[in-house]
Amino acid sequence: MLIFIVAIYIILSFKCETEAKKGGYFPKDIPYGFGSSAYQFEGAWNEDGRGPSIWDTFTHKIPSPIKNNDSADVACDFYHRYKEDIKLAADLGAKLYRFSISWSRVLPSGYAYNLNEKGIQYYKNLVTEILKYNMSPVATLYHWDLPQGLYDNGIDWTNPDIIPHFVNYSRIVIQNLPKVQFWLTINEPKQICHWGYGVGYMPPNVKSDGVLEYKCTYVVLKAHAAVYRMYKSEFPHYEGKMSLTLDCNWMEPLTKNFEDVDAASRRQQFECGLYYHPIVRGDWPYIVKYRIYLRSKNANLPESRLPEFSLREIADIRGTYDFLGVNHYLTYLVKDEKEAPFTNISYANDVRIDSSYDIEGNKQDKEVSMLVPFGIKNVLNWITKEYGNIPILITEIGTSDNGTMFNDVHRIDFVTDYLCTVLEAINDGVNVTGITFWSLTDNFEWIVGYSQCYGFYQIDFKNPFLPRMPRRSVSFIKNYLQTGMLKCNESRIMWPNRIKLPTLEEINLYG
Ligand code: NOJ
C-alpha cells in the first residue's frame, strides 16, 4: 500500500512539475475581475442631476465624430443595470470589480460647492453591491470625462488650477466610499495628454503635438501626486491602496542592431517611463529629458518643451504609489529613425523611431500594432527591472472583435496566451497582485463607438433591451476563475491587431 501511495505521489508531482513548466497552474492568491468605466458603460448621461462632460459634448457634435454616429447616452445602461452586471461578474468567480466615477455625476459643473447627492449615492450603492458578493472594488477617479463646466472656464489638464479641483472632487468621493480597496487616480494619462492635447484625436481635441501635451503630462502627474498626498494625510485609517494606471505597450526592437535596441528602449521610456519614473523616482527619465531639451535648444526655443520639476515637486511626486497599475494590449516593432529637422516639433520626432513594420518585417505606410503574448511578460519584467519589485495590478488586458462573433475562440486564445506569459513573468519574480479583464460586456469604445467589442458578454446595442448574451469565452473564463487552471498553448502566436483606428481625416473632429 505504502509503495502504491509513494508511486502515485511521484507520478502526481512529476505531472505537476511538467504542467507548471508549461505554465498550467496559477498562484491561488491572485484575484481576478473585470474592468469598466463610467462613460463607456453607465449611459443615463443627463439623469438624476448629472452634468455634461467633454465626452458628451464631443459625441453630440453634428456631424458626429464617432463611428456610425454612435453615442454613449445609453451605452450599456449600467447606471440602471449595475446589479445585473455585478451579479454576472460574481457568478463567473470574479474577486475584483473595476469601475470609474463620473466627476460630473457627483459634481455636475465640476466644482465642489455643488454636490449632486443622487450621483454620490449611486456610487455608494454600486460599492455596496460589489461588496455583497465579496468582491473588492477597484475605483478609478478619472477615466477621461472632464466636466464640461470646468473646461468652459479654462480649467483643464494643461492648467495647474485643475489640481485643487481634482483634489476636492477626489476627497468627496473617497470620503463617501471608505470601503474601496484599490484607488486609481487617473486612467491612461498618455491617452489624455497625447491624444487629447498632442494629436487632438480625443476631447478636448487640442492639437499641440510635442508642446501642450507635455504640459498636460506635468499637470496630470502633479494632480495625481496631490490626490495621493491628500489621501494619505486625511484618510490614514483607510485601508485602500492607491496608484495611477498606464497603458504600457511593449517595444520590441526590429533588429538586434544597437540603434534599434536603443530606439525601442527610448520609446519604452517615452511611453511608460514618462509616468512611472516620476512617481517612483521623482523626475522624468533621463533620455526623455535629454531628447526634448536637445531638440528644443536646437530649435532656438528659450526653454525645454518639457516642463522642469522643481526640487519641491520632485519630493511631492516621488513615492506616490502603493502599487503600479498596468493596462497592456499591444506590441510594436521599433526601428531607429534619423533625426528630423529641429523645427519640426512633435512627440514622434522627440522619440525618433519608426514603428511601421508588420509581423513579417515589411514596411507599411503607417504605424503597425500587434497582439503579442510575450509583450506583457516583457512589460512586467521591464517594470520590475526599472523600478524594483513593486506590486503590480494589471488593470486591463483584453481583445476585441466586431461584435458579431459568439464563437470567440480568438478571445480564448488571447486570454490563454497572455495569462500564460503573465505566469512566466510571475515565475521570473514579478509581483503581480491582481488582474482585471477588459471587459465583462461590450461597451462604448470611444471614437469607434460600438464597432469594436471587448466583452465576454455580447450586447446588441440596437436592441432596446440591451440583452447580455454569453460568448463562448464566458464558460472558458468561468472555468479558469473557478479552478485557477489553464492549459497553455504549445506555441503562442503573434497576431496583427484587428483594430484599425480611423485616420484624423476620417473622423470629423472639427465639424
Ligand atoms: C484602455 C481604456 O482604458 C479603455 O477605456 C478602453 O476601452 C480600452 N483600453 C480598450 O481600448
Residues whose N, C-alpha, C, O or C-beta is under 5 A from the ligand:
A	BS01	NOJ	E188
